[in-house]
Each structure stands twice: as structure tokens, then as C-alpha cells.
Amino acid sequence: MEHGVQLPVPTRQGDTAWRRPTYAMLYRMLSNPIYGGAYAYGKTERTLHYDGGEPRASTRKPRARWLALIPHAHEAT
């Protein structure tokens, strides 16, 4: 990155480390409803499925199945 921007990342020890952002970090941050000023609840659930014989945990629900989504609940960040 040409500007040397770094974002805080929690470590396993409970500390905070500063690292260069990845595409995935930026996507998760910008697609989070709170970034746009919305309140969202019930976005995730733990379900177990098998992919090629290996167990996988799914956590993200489609937006239509979220328990609450209130646009303009607070000022956007």
C-alpha cells in the first residue's frame, strides 16, 4: 500500500497488533451494516454441514433471515 495504512487486529493473546489491511478485511468492514448507520441483529447462526466428508461450520445468514435490520438507527461512521 502506497500510504502505509494499517488497521488494528486482535491477537490470540488478547493484544492489538497493527497490520496492513487485506481485501477481505476491507470488504467485511465496509459491508457491515453498522458502517452505514444501520442496526442489525441475528446475522449469524452456527450450522454444521459436510463438504467432501469434512465438517464445515456456516455462520452467515442471508439478509432476508436476519432477526432485525433498522436502517438509519444511528449516524453512519
mmCIF file of the N, C-alpha and C atoms, coordinates in Angstrom:
data_MODEL
# 
_entry.id   MODEL 
# 
loop_
_atom_site.group_PDB 
_atom_site.id 
_atom_site.type_symbol 
_atom_site.label_atom_id 
_atom_site.label_alt_id 
_atom_site.label_comp_id 
_atom_site.label_asym_id 
_atom_site.label_entity_id 
_atom_site.label_seq_id 
_atom_site.pdbx_PDB_ins_code 
_atom_site.Cartn_x 
_atom_site.Cartn_y 
_atom_site.Cartn_z 
_atom_site.occupancy 
_atom_site.B_iso_or_equiv 
_atom_site.pdbx_formal_charge 
_atom_site.auth_seq_id 
_atom_site.auth_comp_id 
_atom_site.auth_asym_id 
_atom_site.auth_atom_id 
_atom_site.pdbx_PDB_model_num 
ATOM 1   N N  . MET A 1 1  ? 0.835   -1.169  0.000  1.00 0.00 ? 1  MET A N  1 
ATOM 2   C CA . MET A 1 1  ? 0.000   0.000   0.000  1.00 0.00 ? 1  MET A CA 1 
ATOM 3   C C  . MET A 1 1  ? 0.884   1.238   0.000  1.00 0.00 ? 1  MET A C  1 
ATOM 4   N N  . GLU A 1 2  ? 0.594   2.154   -0.853 1.00 0.00 ? 2  GLU A N  1 
ATOM 5   C CA . GLU A 1 2  ? 1.485   3.297   -1.003 1.00 0.00 ? 2  GLU A CA 1 
ATOM 6   C C  . GLU A 1 2  ? 1.414   4.288   0.147  1.00 0.00 ? 2  GLU A C  1 
ATOM 7   N N  . HIS A 1 3  ? 0.325   4.305   0.919  1.00 0.00 ? 3  HIS A N  1 
ATOM 8   C CA . HIS A 1 3  ? 0.184   5.257   2.014  1.00 0.00 ? 3  HIS A CA 1 
ATOM 9   C C  . HIS A 1 3  ? 0.529   4.649   3.373  1.00 0.00 ? 3  HIS A C  1 
ATOM 10  N N  . GLY A 1 4  ? 0.803   3.367   3.433  1.00 0.00 ? 4  GLY A N  1 
ATOM 11  C CA . GLY A 1 4  ? 1.188   2.721   4.683  1.00 0.00 ? 4  GLY A CA 1 
ATOM 12  C C  . GLY A 1 4  ? 0.074   2.634   5.714  1.00 0.00 ? 4  GLY A C  1 
ATOM 13  N N  . VAL A 1 5  ? -1.176  2.577   5.275  1.00 0.00 ? 5  VAL A N  1 
ATOM 14  C CA . VAL A 1 5  ? -2.313  2.493   6.190  1.00 0.00 ? 5  VAL A CA 1 
ATOM 15  C C  . VAL A 1 5  ? -2.295  1.144   6.899  1.00 0.00 ? 5  VAL A C  1 
ATOM 16  N N  . GLN A 1 6  ? -2.552  1.157   8.205  1.00 0.00 ? 6  GLN A N  1 
ATOM 17  C CA . GLN A 1 6  ? -2.634  -0.071  8.984  1.00 0.00 ? 6  GLN A CA 1 
ATOM 18  C C  . GLN A 1 6  ? -3.912  -0.054  9.808  1.00 0.00 ? 6  GLN A C  1 
ATOM 19  N N  . LEU A 1 7  ? -4.454  -1.242  10.057 1.00 0.00 ? 7  LEU A N  1 
ATOM 20  C CA . LEU A 1 7  ? -5.670  -1.392  10.851 1.00 0.00 ? 7  LEU A CA 1 
ATOM 21  C C  . LEU A 1 7  ? -5.383  -2.256  12.065 1.00 0.00 ? 7  LEU A C  1 
ATOM 22  N N  . PRO A 1 8  ? -6.116  -2.031  13.170 1.00 0.00 ? 8  PRO A N  1 
ATOM 23  C CA . PRO A 1 8  ? -5.912  -2.865  14.354 1.00 0.00 ? 8  PRO A CA 1 
ATOM 24  C C  . PRO A 1 8  ? -6.486  -4.261  14.152 1.00 0.00 ? 8  PRO A C  1 
ATOM 25  N N  . VAL A 1 9  ? -5.742  -5.268  14.617 1.00 0.00 ? 9  VAL A N  1 
ATOM 26  C CA . VAL A 1 9  ? -6.146  -6.664  14.518 1.00 0.00 ? 9  VAL A CA 1 
ATOM 27  C C  . VAL A 1 9  ? -5.941  -7.307  15.886 1.00 0.00 ? 9  VAL A C  1 
ATOM 28  N N  . PRO A 1 10 ? -6.977  -7.960  16.445 1.00 0.00 ? 10 PRO A N  1 
ATOM 29  C CA . PRO A 1 10 ? -6.774  -8.625  17.740 1.00 0.00 ? 10 PRO A CA 1 
ATOM 30  C C  . PRO A 1 10 ? -5.882  -9.862  17.583 1.00 0.00 ? 10 PRO A C  1 
ATOM 31  N N  . THR A 1 11 ? -5.018  -10.088 18.558 1.00 0.00 ? 11 THR A N  1 
ATOM 32  C CA . THR A 1 11 ? -4.161  -11.269 18.544 1.00 0.00 ? 11 THR A CA 1 
ATOM 33  C C  . THR A 1 11 ? -4.742  -12.334 19.469 1.00 0.00 ? 11 THR A C  1 
ATOM 34  N N  . ARG A 1 12 ? -4.221  -13.540 19.394 1.00 0.00 ? 12 ARG A N  1 
ATOM 35  C CA . ARG A 1 12 ? -4.690  -14.631 20.255 1.00 0.00 ? 12 ARG A CA 1 
ATOM 36  C C  . ARG A 1 12 ? -4.395  -14.385 21.725 1.00 0.00 ? 12 ARG A C  1 
ATOM 37  N N  . GLN A 1 13 ? -3.404  -13.552 21.992 1.00 0.00 ? 13 GLN A N  1 
ATOM 38  C CA . GLN A 1 13 ? -3.029  -13.245 23.370 1.00 0.00 ? 13 GLN A CA 1 
ATOM 39  C C  . GLN A 1 13 ? -3.910  -12.135 23.951 1.00 0.00 ? 13 GLN A C  1 
ATOM 40  N N  . GLY A 1 14 ? -4.820  -11.583 23.161 1.00 0.00 ? 14 GLY A N  1 
ATOM 41  C CA . GLY A 1 14 ? -5.704  -10.530 23.626 1.00 0.00 ? 14 GLY A CA 1 
ATOM 42  C C  . GLY A 1 14 ? -5.159  -9.133  23.409 1.00 0.00 ? 14 GLY A C  1 
ATOM 43  N N  . ASP A 1 15 ? -4.009  -9.027  22.772 1.00 0.00 ? 15 ASP A N  1 
ATOM 44  C CA . ASP A 1 15 ? -3.417  -7.721  22.477 1.00 0.00 ? 15 ASP A CA 1 
ATOM 45  C C  . ASP A 1 15 ? -3.940  -7.214  21.133 1.00 0.00 ? 15 ASP A C  1 
ATOM 46  N N  . THR A 1 16 ? -3.516  -6.042  20.753 1.00 0.00 ? 16 THR A N  1 
ATOM 47  C CA . THR A 1 16 ? -3.860  -5.471  19.460 1.00 0.00 ? 16 THR A CA 1 
ATOM 48  C C  . THR A 1 16 ? -2.589  -5.275  18.652 1.00 0.00 ? 16 THR A C  1 
ATOM 49  N N  . ALA A 1 17 ? -2.603  -5.773  17.427 1.00 0.00 ? 17 ALA A N  1 
ATOM 50  C CA . ALA A 1 17 ? -1.480  -5.582  16.505 1.00 0.00 ? 17 ALA A CA 1 
ATOM 51  C C  . ALA A 1 17 ? -1.982  -4.730  15.341 1.00 0.00 ? 17 ALA A C  1 
ATOM 52  N N  . TRP A 1 18 ? -1.101  -3.956  14.759 1.00 0.00 ? 18 TRP A N  1 
ATOM 53  C CA . TRP A 1 18 ? -1.442  -3.124  13.610 1.00 0.00 ? 18 TRP A CA 1 
ATOM 54  C C  . TRP A 1 18 ? -0.858  -3.751  12.354 1.00 0.00 ? 18 TRP A C  1 
ATOM 55  N N  . ARG A 1 19 ? -1.730  -4.020  11.352 1.00 0.00 ? 19 ARG A N  1 
ATOM 56  C CA . ARG A 1 19 ? -1.300  -4.693  10.127 1.00 0.00 ? 19 ARG A CA 1 
ATOM 57  C C  . ARG A 1 19 ? -1.881  -3.994  8.899  1.00 0.00 ? 19 ARG A C  1 
ATOM 58  N N  . ARG A 1 20 ? -1.232  -4.242  7.773  1.00 0.00 ? 20 ARG A N  1 
ATOM 59  C CA . ARG A 1 20 ? -1.767  -3.742  6.509  1.00 0.00 ? 20 ARG A CA 1 
ATOM 60  C C  . ARG A 1 20 ? -3.094  -4.432  6.234  1.00 0.00 ? 20 ARG A C  1 
ATOM 61  N N  . PRO A 1 21 ? -4.112  -3.696  5.784  1.00 0.00 ? 21 PRO A N  1 
ATOM 62  C CA . PRO A 1 21 ? -5.413  -4.322  5.523  1.00 0.00 ? 21 PRO A CA 1 
ATOM 63  C C  . PRO A 1 21 ? -5.364  -5.215  4.289  1.00 0.00 ? 21 PRO A C  1 
ATOM 64  N N  . THR A 1 22 ? -6.108  -6.301  4.358  1.00 0.00 ? 22 THR A N  1 
ATOM 65  C CA . THR A 1 22 ? -6.277  -7.180  3.208  1.00 0.00 ? 22 THR A CA 1 
ATOM 66  C C  . THR A 1 22 ? -7.608  -6.843  2.546  1.00 0.00 ? 22 THR A C  1 
ATOM 67  N N  . TYR A 1 23 ? -7.823  -7.370  1.382  1.00 0.00 ? 23 TYR A N  1 
ATOM 68  C CA . TYR A 1 23 ? -9.103  -7.165  0.698  1.00 0.00 ? 23 TYR A CA 1 
ATOM 69  C C  . TYR A 1 23 ? -10.247 -7.670  1.565  1.00 0.00 ? 23 TYR A C  1 
ATOM 70  N N  . ALA A 1 24 ? -10.084 -8.852  2.165  1.00 0.00 ? 24 ALA A N  1 
ATOM 71  C CA . ALA A 1 24 ? -11.143 -9.439  2.993  1.00 0.00 ? 24 ALA A CA 1 
ATOM 72  C C  . ALA A 1 24 ? -11.459 -8.558  4.207  1.00 0.00 ? 24 ALA A C  1 
ATOM 73  N N  . MET A 1 25 ? -10.433 -7.984  4.843  1.00 0.00 ? 25 MET A N  1 
ATOM 74  C CA . MET A 1 25 ? -10.655 -7.094  5.985  1.00 0.00 ? 25 MET A CA 1 
ATOM 75  C C  . MET A 1 25 ? -11.490 -5.886  5.566  1.00 0.00 ? 25 MET A C  1 
ATOM 76  N N  . LEU A 1 26 ? -11.107 -5.264  4.461  1.00 0.00 ? 26 LEU A N  1 
ATOM 77  C CA . LEU A 1 26 ? -11.823 -4.083  3.996  1.00 0.00 ? 26 LEU A CA 1 
ATOM 78  C C  . LEU A 1 26 ? -13.253 -4.415  3.571  1.00 0.00 ? 26 LEU A C  1 
ATOM 79  N N  . TYR A 1 27 ? -13.440 -5.553  2.916  1.00 0.00 ? 27 TYR A N  1 
ATOM 80  C CA . TYR A 1 27 ? -14.779 -5.957  2.488  1.00 0.00 ? 27 TYR A CA 1 
ATOM 81  C C  . TYR A 1 27 ? -15.690 -6.169  3.690  1.00 0.00 ? 27 TYR A C  1 
ATOM 82  N N  . ARG A 1 28 ? -15.200 -6.897  4.709  1.00 0.00 ? 28 ARG A N  1 
ATOM 83  C CA . ARG A 1 28 ? -16.007 -7.132  5.916  1.00 0.00 ? 28 ARG A CA 1 
ATOM 84  C C  . ARG A 1 28 ? -16.348 -5.824  6.615  1.00 0.00 ? 28 ARG A C  1 
ATOM 85  N N  . MET A 1 29 ? -15.403 -4.919  6.670  1.00 0.00 ? 29 MET A N  1 
ATOM 86  C CA . MET A 1 29 ? -15.629 -3.657  7.352  1.00 0.00 ? 29 MET A CA 1 
ATOM 87  C C  . MET A 1 29 ? -16.665 -2.807  6.598  1.00 0.00 ? 29 MET A C  1 
ATOM 88  N N  . LEU A 1 30 ? -16.498 -2.662  5.295  1.00 0.00 ? 30 LEU A N  1 
ATOM 89  C CA . LEU A 1 30 ? -17.379 -1.802  4.514  1.00 0.00 ? 30 LEU A CA 1 
ATOM 90  C C  . LEU A 1 30 ? -18.757 -2.401  4.272  1.00 0.00 ? 30 LEU A C  1 
ATOM 91  N N  . SER A 1 31 ? -18.890 -3.731  4.314  1.00 0.00 ? 31 SER A N  1 
ATOM 92  C CA . SER A 1 31 ? -20.199 -4.346  4.103  1.00 0.00 ? 31 SER A CA 1 
ATOM 93  C C  . SER A 1 31 ? -20.955 -4.561  5.413  1.00 0.00 ? 31 SER A C  1 
ATOM 94  N N  . ASN A 1 32 ? -20.362 -4.172  6.536  1.00 0.00 ? 32 ASN A N  1 
ATOM 95  C CA . ASN A 1 32 ? -21.031 -4.285  7.825  1.00 0.00 ? 32 ASN A CA 1 
ATOM 96  C C  . ASN A 1 32 ? -22.122 -3.218  7.905  1.00 0.00 ? 32 ASN A C  1 
ATOM 97  N N  . PRO A 1 33 ? -23.354 -3.588  8.296  1.00 0.00 ? 33 PRO A N  1 
ATOM 98  C CA . PRO A 1 33 ? -24.447 -2.612  8.346  1.00 0.00 ? 33 PRO A CA 1 
ATOM 99  C C  . PRO A 1 33 ? -24.160 -1.417  9.255  1.00 0.00 ? 33 PRO A C  1 
ATOM 100 N N  . ILE A 1 34 ? -23.399 -1.609  10.310 1.00 0.00 ? 34 ILE A N  1 
ATOM 101 C CA . ILE A 1 34 ? -23.132 -0.508  11.236 1.00 0.00 ? 34 ILE A CA 1 
ATOM 102 C C  . ILE A 1 34 ? -22.344 0.607   10.560 1.00 0.00 ? 34 ILE A C  1 
ATOM 103 N N  . TYR A 1 35 ? -21.541 0.270   9.576  1.00 0.00 ? 35 TYR A N  1 
ATOM 104 C CA . TYR A 1 35 ? -20.771 1.272   8.835  1.00 0.00 ? 35 TYR A CA 1 
ATOM 105 C C  . TYR A 1 35 ? -21.693 2.261   8.135  1.00 0.00 ? 35 TYR A C  1 
ATOM 106 N N  . GLY A 1 36 ? -22.849 1.787   7.693  1.00 0.00 ? 36 GLY A N  1 
ATOM 107 C CA . GLY A 1 36 ? -23.811 2.642   7.013  1.00 0.00 ? 36 GLY A CA 1 
ATOM 108 C C  . GLY A 1 36 ? -24.863 3.238   7.928  1.00 0.00 ? 36 GLY A C  1 
ATOM 109 N N  . GLY A 1 37 ? -24.750 3.034   9.241  1.00 0.00 ? 37 GLY A N  1 
ATOM 110 C CA . GLY A 1 37 ? -25.690 3.624   10.184 1.00 0.00 ? 37 GLY A CA 1 
ATOM 111 C C  . GLY A 1 37 ? -26.883 2.751   10.509 1.00 0.00 ? 37 GLY A C  1 
ATOM 112 N N  . ALA A 1 38 ? -26.854 1.473   10.175 1.00 0.00 ? 38 ALA A N  1 
ATOM 113 C CA . ALA A 1 38 ? -27.976 0.572   10.438 1.00 0.00 ? 38 ALA A CA 1 
ATOM 114 C C  . ALA A 1 38 ? -27.686 -0.306  11.650 1.00 0.00 ? 38 ALA A C  1 
ATOM 115 N N  . TYR A 1 39 ? -28.759 -0.687  12.344 1.00 0.00 ? 39 TYR A N  1 
ATOM 116 C CA . TYR A 1 39 ? -28.658 -1.657  13.432 1.00 0.00 ? 39 TYR A CA 1 
ATOM 117 C C  . TYR A 1 39 ? -29.082 -3.003  12.860 1.00 0.00 ? 39 TYR A C  1 
ATOM 118 N N  . ALA A 1 40 ? -28.281 -4.023  13.076 1.00 0.00 ? 40 ALA A N  1 
ATOM 119 C CA . ALA A 1 40 ? -28.612 -5.359  12.588 1.00 0.00 ? 40 ALA A CA 1 
ATOM 120 C C  . ALA A 1 40 ? -28.395 -6.368  13.705 1.00 0.00 ? 40 ALA A C  1 
ATOM 121 N N  . TYR A 1 41 ? -29.324 -7.321  13.808 1.00 0.00 ? 41 TYR A N  1 
ATOM 122 C CA . TYR A 1 41 ? -29.227 -8.363  14.823 1.00 0.00 ? 41 TYR A CA 1 
ATOM 123 C C  . TYR A 1 41 ? -29.648 -9.689  14.199 1.00 0.00 ? 41 TYR A C  1 
ATOM 124 N N  . GLY A 1 42 ? -28.986 -10.753 14.606 1.00 0.00 ? 42 GLY A N  1 
ATOM 125 C CA . GLY A 1 42 ? -29.340 -12.080 14.106 1.00 0.00 ? 42 GLY A CA 1 
ATOM 126 C C  . GLY A 1 42 ? -28.783 -12.370 12.733 1.00 0.00 ? 42 GLY A C  1 
ATOM 127 N N  . LYS A 1 43 ? -27.597 -11.828 12.440 1.00 0.00 ? 43 LYS A N  1 
ATOM 128 C CA . LYS A 1 43 ? -26.993 -12.030 11.122 1.00 0.00 ? 43 LYS A CA 1 
ATOM 129 C C  . LYS A 1 43 ? -26.338 -13.398 10.986 1.00 0.00 ? 43 LYS A C  1 
ATOM 130 N N  . THR A 1 44 ? -26.038 -14.042 12.106 1.00 0.00 ? 44 THR A N  1 
ATOM 131 C CA . THR A 1 44 ? -25.290 -15.297 12.051 1.00 0.00 ? 44 THR A CA 1 
ATOM 132 C C  . THR A 1 44 ? -25.990 -16.408 12.824 1.00 0.00 ? 44 THR A C  1 
ATOM 133 N N  . GLU A 1 45 ? -25.646 -17.631 12.461 1.00 0.00 ? 45 GLU A N  1 
ATOM 134 C CA . GLU A 1 45 ? -26.074 -18.817 13.194 1.00 0.00 ? 45 GLU A CA 1 
ATOM 135 C C  . GLU A 1 45 ? -25.065 -19.925 12.924 1.00 0.00 ? 45 GLU A C  1 
ATOM 136 N N  . ARG A 1 46 ? -24.926 -20.822 13.847 1.00 0.00 ? 46 ARG A N  1 
ATOM 137 C CA . ARG A 1 46 ? -23.984 -21.923 13.689 1.00 0.00 ? 46 ARG A CA 1 
ATOM 138 C C  . ARG A 1 46 ? -24.730 -23.145 13.175 1.00 0.00 ? 46 ARG A C  1 
ATOM 139 N N  . THR A 1 47 ? -24.380 -23.594 11.985 1.00 0.00 ? 47 THR A N  1 
ATOM 140 C CA . THR A 1 47 ? -24.924 -24.821 11.416 1.00 0.00 ? 47 THR A CA 1 
ATOM 141 C C  . THR A 1 47 ? -23.763 -25.661 10.922 1.00 0.00 ? 47 THR A C  1 
ATOM 142 N N  . LEU A 1 48 ? -23.889 -26.933 11.057 1.00 0.00 ? 48 LEU A N  1 
ATOM 143 C CA . LEU A 1 48 ? -22.822 -27.849 10.639 1.00 0.00 ? 48 LEU A CA 1 
ATOM 144 C C  . LEU A 1 48 ? -23.251 -28.562 9.370  1.00 0.00 ? 48 LEU A C  1 
ATOM 145 N N  . HIS A 1 49 ? -22.385 -28.549 8.368  1.00 0.00 ? 49 HIS A N  1 
ATOM 146 C CA . HIS A 1 49 ? -22.615 -29.308 7.154  1.00 0.00 ? 49 HIS A CA 1 
ATOM 147 C C  . HIS A 1 49 ? -21.297 -29.956 6.744  1.00 0.00 ? 49 HIS A C  1 
ATOM 148 N N  . TYR A 1 50 ? -21.384 -30.895 5.824  1.00 0.00 ? 50 TYR A N  1 
ATOM 149 C CA . TYR A 1 50 ? -20.186 -31.619 5.405  1.00 0.00 ? 50 TYR A CA 1 
ATOM 150 C C  . TYR A 1 50 ? -19.866 -31.297 3.952  1.00 0.00 ? 50 TYR A C  1 
ATOM 151 N N  . ASP A 1 51 ? -18.609 -30.990 3.707  1.00 0.00 ? 51 ASP A N  1 
ATOM 152 C CA . ASP A 1 51 ? -18.131 -30.674 2.369  1.00 0.00 ? 51 ASP A CA 1 
ATOM 153 C C  . ASP A 1 51 ? -17.002 -31.637 2.058  1.00 0.00 ? 51 ASP A C  1 
ATOM 154 N N  . GLY A 1 52 ? -17.256 -32.600 1.176  1.00 0.00 ? 52 GLY A N  1 
ATOM 155 C CA . GLY A 1 52 ? -16.243 -33.592 0.842  1.00 0.00 ? 52 GLY A CA 1 
ATOM 156 C C  . GLY A 1 52 ? -15.877 -34.480 2.026  1.00 0.00 ? 52 GLY A C  1 
ATOM 157 N N  . GLY A 1 53 ? -16.828 -34.729 2.909  1.00 0.00 ? 53 GLY A N  1 
ATOM 158 C CA . GLY A 1 53 ? -16.586 -35.569 4.071  1.00 0.00 ? 53 GLY A CA 1 
ATOM 159 C C  . GLY A 1 53 ? -16.009 -34.825 5.266  1.00 0.00 ? 53 GLY A C  1 
ATOM 160 N N  . GLU A 1 54 ? -15.683 -33.544 5.094  1.00 0.00 ? 54 GLU A N  1 
ATOM 161 C CA . GLU A 1 54 ? -15.124 -32.739 6.176  1.00 0.00 ? 54 GLU A CA 1 
ATOM 162 C C  . GLU A 1 54 ? -16.206 -31.838 6.774  1.00 0.00 ? 54 GLU A C  1 
ATOM 163 N N  . PRO A 1 55 ? -16.275 -31.743 8.101  1.00 0.00 ? 55 PRO A N  1 
ATOM 164 C CA . PRO A 1 55 ? -17.280 -30.862 8.707  1.00 0.00 ? 55 PRO A CA 1 
ATOM 165 C C  . PRO A 1 55 ? -16.922 -29.395 8.496  1.00 0.00 ? 55 PRO A C  1 
ATOM 166 N N  . ARG A 1 56 ? -17.904 -28.608 8.182  1.00 0.00 ? 56 ARG A N  1 
ATOM 167 C CA . ARG A 1 56 ? -17.753 -27.165 7.996  1.00 0.00 ? 56 ARG A CA 1 
ATOM 168 C C  . ARG A 1 56 ? -18.846 -26.463 8.791  1.00 0.00 ? 56 ARG A C  1 
ATOM 169 N N  . ALA A 1 57 ? -18.523 -25.309 9.361  1.00 0.00 ? 57 ALA A N  1 
ATOM 170 C CA . ALA A 1 57 ? -19.498 -24.517 10.107 1.00 0.00 ? 57 ALA A CA 1 
ATOM 171 C C  . ALA A 1 57 ? -19.883 -23.292 9.300  1.00 0.00 ? 57 ALA A C  1 
ATOM 172 N N  . SER A 1 58 ? -21.166 -23.114 9.062  1.00 0.00 ? 58 SER A N  1 
ATOM 173 C CA . SER A 1 58 ? -21.661 -21.928 8.383  1.00 0.00 ? 58 SER A CA 1 
ATOM 174 C C  . SER A 1 58 ? -22.147 -20.951 9.437  1.00 0.00 ? 58 SER A C  1 
ATOM 175 N N  . THR A 1 59 ? -21.875 -19.679 9.240  1.00 0.00 ? 59 THR A N  1 
ATOM 176 C CA . THR A 1 59 ? -22.278 -18.714 10.245 1.00 0.00 ? 59 THR A CA 1 
ATOM 177 C C  . THR A 1 59 ? -23.118 -17.572 9.692  1.00 0.00 ? 59 THR A C  1 
ATOM 178 N N  . ARG A 1 60 ? -22.987 -17.197 8.453  1.00 0.00 ? 60 ARG A N  1 
ATOM 179 C CA . ARG A 1 60 ? -23.676 -16.029 7.912  1.00 0.00 ? 60 ARG A CA 1 
ATOM 180 C C  . ARG A 1 60 ? -25.042 -16.405 7.345  1.00 0.00 ? 60 ARG A C  1 
ATOM 181 N N  . LYS A 1 61 ? -26.102 -15.673 7.732  1.00 0.00 ? 61 LYS A N  1 
ATOM 182 C CA . LYS A 1 61 ? -27.443 -15.892 7.199  1.00 0.00 ? 61 LYS A CA 1 
ATOM 183 C C  . LYS A 1 61 ? -27.683 -14.918 6.045  1.00 0.00 ? 61 LYS A C  1 
ATOM 184 N N  . PRO A 1 62 ? -28.562 -15.277 5.122  1.00 0.00 ? 62 PRO A N  1 
ATOM 185 C CA . PRO A 1 62 ? -28.968 -14.314 4.100  1.00 0.00 ? 62 PRO A CA 1 
ATOM 186 C C  . PRO A 1 62 ? -29.714 -13.151 4.765  1.00 0.00 ? 62 PRO A C  1 
ATOM 187 N N  . ARG A 1 63 ? -29.628 -11.977 4.198  1.00 0.00 ? 63 ARG A N  1 
ATOM 188 C CA . ARG A 1 63 ? -30.228 -10.781 4.806  1.00 0.00 ? 63 ARG A CA 1 
ATOM 189 C C  . ARG A 1 63 ? -31.723 -10.956 5.081  1.00 0.00 ? 63 ARG A C  1 
ATOM 190 N N  . ALA A 1 64 ? -32.431 -11.684 4.252  1.00 0.00 ? 64 ALA A N  1 
ATOM 191 C CA . ALA A 1 64 ? -33.873 -11.884 4.447  1.00 0.00 ? 64 ALA A CA 1 
ATOM 192 C C  . ALA A 1 64 ? -34.180 -12.643 5.746  1.00 0.00 ? 64 ALA A C  1 
ATOM 193 N N  . ARG A 1 65 ? -33.209 -13.370 6.298  1.00 0.00 ? 65 ARG A N  1 
ATOM 194 C CA . ARG A 1 65 ? -33.432 -14.159 7.515  1.00 0.00 ? 65 ARG A CA 1 
ATOM 195 C C  . ARG A 1 65 ? -32.855 -13.505 8.776  1.00 0.00 ? 65 ARG A C  1 
ATOM 196 N N  . TRP A 1 66 ? -32.300 -12.275 8.675  1.00 0.00 ? 66 TRP A N  1 
ATOM 197 C CA . TRP A 1 66 ? -31.825 -11.589 9.863  1.00 0.00 ? 66 TRP A CA 1 
ATOM 198 C C  . TRP A 1 66 ? -33.016 -11.300 10.772 1.00 0.00 ? 66 TRP A C  1 
ATOM 199 N N  . LEU A 1 67 ? -32.810 -11.309 12.067 1.00 0.00 ? 67 LEU A N  1 
ATOM 200 C CA . LEU A 1 67 ? -33.893 -11.053 13.003 1.00 0.00 ? 67 LEU A CA 1 
ATOM 201 C C  . LEU A 1 67 ? -34.294 -9.583  13.036 1.00 0.00 ? 67 LEU A C  1 
ATOM 202 N N  . ALA A 1 68 ? -33.351 -8.675  12.852 1.00 0.00 ? 68 ALA A N  1 
ATOM 203 C CA . ALA A 1 68 ? -33.656 -7.238  12.852 1.00 0.00 ? 68 ALA A CA 1 
ATOM 204 C C  . ALA A 1 68 ? -32.691 -6.504  11.938 1.00 0.00 ? 68 ALA A C  1 
ATOM 205 N N  . LEU A 1 69 ? -33.209 -5.535  11.203 1.00 0.00 ? 69 LEU A N  1 
ATOM 206 C CA . LEU A 1 69 ? -32.401 -4.625  10.410 1.00 0.00 ? 69 LEU A CA 1 
ATOM 207 C C  . LEU A 1 69 ? -33.119 -3.280  10.418 1.00 0.00 ? 69 LEU A C  1 
ATOM 208 N N  . ILE A 1 70 ? -32.532 -2.307  11.109 1.00 0.00 ? 70 ILE A N  1 
ATOM 209 C CA . ILE A 1 70 ? -33.140 -0.985  11.249 1.00 0.00 ? 70 ILE A CA 1 
ATOM 210 C C  . ILE A 1 70 ? -32.217 0.033   10.588 1.00 0.00 ? 70 ILE A C  1 
ATOM 211 N N  . PRO A 1 71 ? -32.564 0.454   9.361  1.00 0.00 ? 71 PRO A N  1 
ATOM 212 C CA . PRO A 1 71 ? -31.747 1.459   8.679  1.00 0.00 ? 71 PRO A CA 1 
ATOM 213 C C  . PRO A 1 71 ? -31.805 2.801   9.416  1.00 0.00 ? 71 PRO A C  1 
ATOM 214 N N  . HIS A 1 72 ? -30.767 3.581   9.314  1.00 0.00 ? 72 HIS A N  1 
ATOM 215 C CA . HIS A 1 72 ? -30.679 4.928   9.900  1.00 0.00 ? 72 HIS A CA 1 
ATOM 216 C C  . HIS A 1 72 ? -30.881 4.913   11.419 1.00 0.00 ? 72 HIS A C  1 
ATOM 217 N N  . ALA A 1 73 ? -30.448 3.862   12.087 1.00 0.00 ? 73 ALA A N  1 
ATOM 218 C CA . ALA A 1 73 ? -30.584 3.766   13.544 1.00 0.00 ? 73 ALA A CA 1 
ATOM 219 C C  . ALA A 1 73 ? -29.616 4.705   14.261 1.00 0.00 ? 73 ALA A C  1 
ATOM 220 N N  . HIS A 1 74 ? -28.525 5.043   13.626 1.00 0.00 ? 74 HIS A N  1 
ATOM 221 C CA . HIS A 1 74 ? -27.540 5.956   14.197 1.00 0.00 ? 74 HIS A CA 1 
ATOM 222 C C  . HIS A 1 74 ? -26.758 6.593   13.054 1.00 0.00 ? 74 HIS A C  1 
ATOM 223 N N  . GLU A 1 75 ? -25.908 7.527   13.410 1.00 0.00 ? 75 GLU A N  1 
ATOM 224 C CA . GLU A 1 75 ? -25.098 8.200   12.413 1.00 0.00 ? 75 GLU A CA 1 
ATOM 225 C C  . GLU A 1 75 ? -24.088 7.229   11.793 1.00 0.00 ? 75 GLU A C  1 
ATOM 226 N N  . ALA A 1 76 ? -23.954 7.280   10.496 1.00 0.00 ? 76 ALA A N  1 
ATOM 227 C CA . ALA A 1 76 ? -23.005 6.392   9.808  1.00 0.00 ? 76 ALA A CA 1 
ATOM 228 C C  . ALA A 1 76 ? -21.586 6.776   10.183 1.00 0.00 ? 76 ALA A C  1 
ATOM 229 N N  . THR A 1 77 ? -20.690 5.768   10.222 1.00 0.00 ? 77 THR A N  1 
ATOM 230 C CA . THR A 1 77 ? -19.292 6.037   10.561 1.00 0.00 ? 77 THR A CA 1 
ATOM 231 C C  . THR A 1 77 ? -18.467 6.292   9.345  1.00 0.00 ? 77 THR A C  1 
# 
